[in-house]
Amino acid sequence: TNAYNQPIAVGLGHSSSEATNAQIQNPQNMCRVMQDIEGCTYVVLCGVKAKLLLDPVLNAGKTAITVPHVGNKGLNRTFKLKGIDSVDQPTVRRKLRVAQWAKKVLSEIEVGNKA
């Protein structure tokens, strides 16, 4: 699920490309998120905005994992692999960064299982 249920994008005429903290923490939105993750054991919170949901997710007895957003900005900012920027093809660079993101998710799950 997304941290907020409405599509927000500059290309759609919005002044921002993401929901405000108040929109994400709105009680109706929080209830929607909790309904969406009902039955889940692990919840992967991707990005800074999703971390606003961390406490309610943990309070619901879920194992929460926080990782960078999987969009290009989050991946590029976080995974600065040696030599990756010299790869000519953007799709290859993205695949390499997504692989690193996936390793981080799996690592965080493993850490959570040991706690």
LOMAR-728180 format. One record per atom (N, C-alpha, C): x negated, y, z. Coordinates in steps of 0.2 Angstrom, whole numbers, plus 5000, padded with zeros to 4 digits. Last residue first. Layout:
residues N
XYZ ...
//
This chain:
residues 115
491949485082 492149535088 492649495093 491949415071 491449395077 491649435083 492849465063 492949395065 492549375071 492249585060 492849585064 492949515066 491149545052 491049575058 491649575063 491949495041 491449445045 491349475051 492449615036 492849565039 492549515043 491249685033 491649705038 492149655041 490849605022 490449605028 490849635034 491949625013 491849555016 491349555022 491749765010 492349735013 492249665016 490449755005 490549795011 491149765014 490649684993 490249654998 490349695005 491449784987 491749714989 491349684994 490449884984 491049894989 491349834991 489649814976 489349834982 489949844987 490549794965 490249734968 489949754975 490749934962 491349894964 491049834968 489449964957 489649994963 490249954966 489449884945 488949874950 489149904957 490549934938 490549864940 490049854946 490050064936 490650054940 490649984943 488950034927 488850064933 489450054938 489749984917 489249934920 489149964927 490450094913 490850034915 490349984919 489450184908 489850194914 490150134917 487850134902 488650124901 488950134908 486550154906 486850194901 487650184901 485750164921 486150114917 486550164912 485250244930 484950244923 485250194919 485950234941 486150294937 485750294930 485350124947 486050114944 486250174940 484150134953 484150114946 484850114943 484750094969 484150114965 484250084958 486350154972 485950094971 485350114967 487350224981 486750254977 486250194976 488850224986 488350174983 487850204978 489550344989 489350294994 488750254992 489850424978 489550454984 489250404988 490450324969 489750364967 489450394973 491550284976 491050244975 490350274973 492250404977 492050374983 491550324982 492450434964 492150484968 491850454974 493150324958 492450344956 492150384961 493950234972 493950274966 493250294964 493950164984 493750134978 493750174971 493350244998 493950244993 493650204987 492450145010 492550205006 493050195001 493250065024 492750075019 492950135014 493749985038 493750055035 493150055030 494949865043 494249875040 494249945037 495849795057 495749855052 495049865050 496849675061 496149695061 496149745055 498349725071 498049705065 497249715065 499149765081 498749705082 498449675076 499649895081 500049845079 499749775079 498549965084 499049955089 499549905088 497849965072 497549935077 498049915083 498850055065 498649985063 498349945068 498750175073 499350135072 499250065070 497350205070 497550185077 498250155077 497250215056 496850165059 497150155066 497750315047 498150265049 497850205054 496650395044 497150425048 497650375051 496050325034 495850315041 496250345046 496550375022 496850305025 496650295032 495750485021 496450495022 496750425025 494450425018 494550465024 495250475025 494550245012 494450325011 494650355018 495550115014 495050145009 495050215009 495749995025 495850065024 495350095020 496349835025 495849875022 496049945021 496949735037 497149795033 496449825031 497349565040 496849615039 497149675035 498649505041 498149505047 497649555046 500349555037 499549555036 499149545042 501549565042 501349495040 500649495038 501749735037 502049675041 501849615038 501349835028 500849785030 501049735035 502549905026 502249875021 501649825023 502949945039 503349895036 502949865030 501850035041 501949985045 502349925042 502250125031 501650095030 501650035034 503450175036 503450145029 502850105029 503050235047 503550185048 503450145041 502350345042 501950295046 502450225047 503350415036 502750385032 502450325036 504050455047 504350415042 503850375037 503050535054 503350475057 503650425051 501650585045 502350595046 502650535049 500350575042 500550555049 501250565050 500350615028 500150545030 500450525037 500750745030 501150705026 500950625027 499650795038 500350795040 500750755036 498550785029 498550745035 499250735038 499250775012 498950815018 498950765024 498750674998 499250695003 498850735008 497750734984 497950694989 498350724994 497450834975 497450764972 497650714978 498250994974 497850944977 497950874974 499351054968 498651094970 498151054972 500150974955 500050984962 499351024963 500350934942 500450994944 500451014951 499750814938 500550814939 500750884941 498450834939 498750824933 499450824933 498250834953 498250894949 498550894943 499350724961 498850734957 498850804954 500250604970 500050674970 499350674966 501650494972 501050514968 500850584968 502050454988 502250494983 501550504978 501750385000 502150344995 502250384989 500050365007 500650405006 501050385000 499250265007 499250305013 499950345013 499850124998 499550184999 499650225005 499649945000 500050005000 499650065000 
//
